[in-house]
Amino acid sequence: MSSVFACTLEMINRDMAEFPEHRVSFFKLIQAINMNCFPALLQLPPGDFSLFLDSIVWAFKHTMRDVADTGLIVCLELVNNFAASNVESSNAFFQQHYIRLLQDVFVVLTDTEHKAGNTRIYCARLTHIGFKNQCLLLARLIGLVETNAIRAPLYGSDPSIPPGTSNSAFLRDFLVKLMKSAFPHLAP
């Protein structure tokens, strides 16, 4: 993986347009690794796993719809894999990456640049698919907290959060603050 992954990522991350066929295939490779080799991902050193996750986030922030949709699907599959994995791996993943993933999904969901295609029919079809996948990922992330599937505190050692605060209460407060900062023109 290190032989292919780093050099391909370096090749495609310079801009959003060069090497489109490599770009699409790279993210399909990430999807295949996640689907078929998930236990191997658990064995990756933290730096390599962070690069893997960064690649997924970079994919769903991409302006090419097929790359963005693949990134959203892979992220949802990765979240599902961690939710179904052992408690230690699951808690460690969500403690470290949950808030970032939630914020990144909101960024894409509210970014006007993430509109697809040039023609209206093409645009409407692909925007619907992207929006659906964004909503599925967001719903899954929130659902994991609301069903208490994530037991470790998501707020870490933040001294502004009272000890013993539930993840559900923390998430509600966090989402309110996130929405207020993203949409200051809206009244409560």
Secondary structure, 3 states (H helix, E strand, C coil): CHHHHHHHHHHHCCCCCCCHHHHHHHHHHHHHHHHHCHHHHHCCCHHHHHHHHHHHHHHHCCCCHHHHHHHHHHHHHHHHHHHHCCHHHHHHHHHHHHHHHHHHHHHHHHCCCCCCCCCHHHHHHHHHHHHHHHHHHHHHHHHHHHCCCCCCCCCCCCCCCCCCCCHHHHHHHHHHHHHHHHCCCCCC
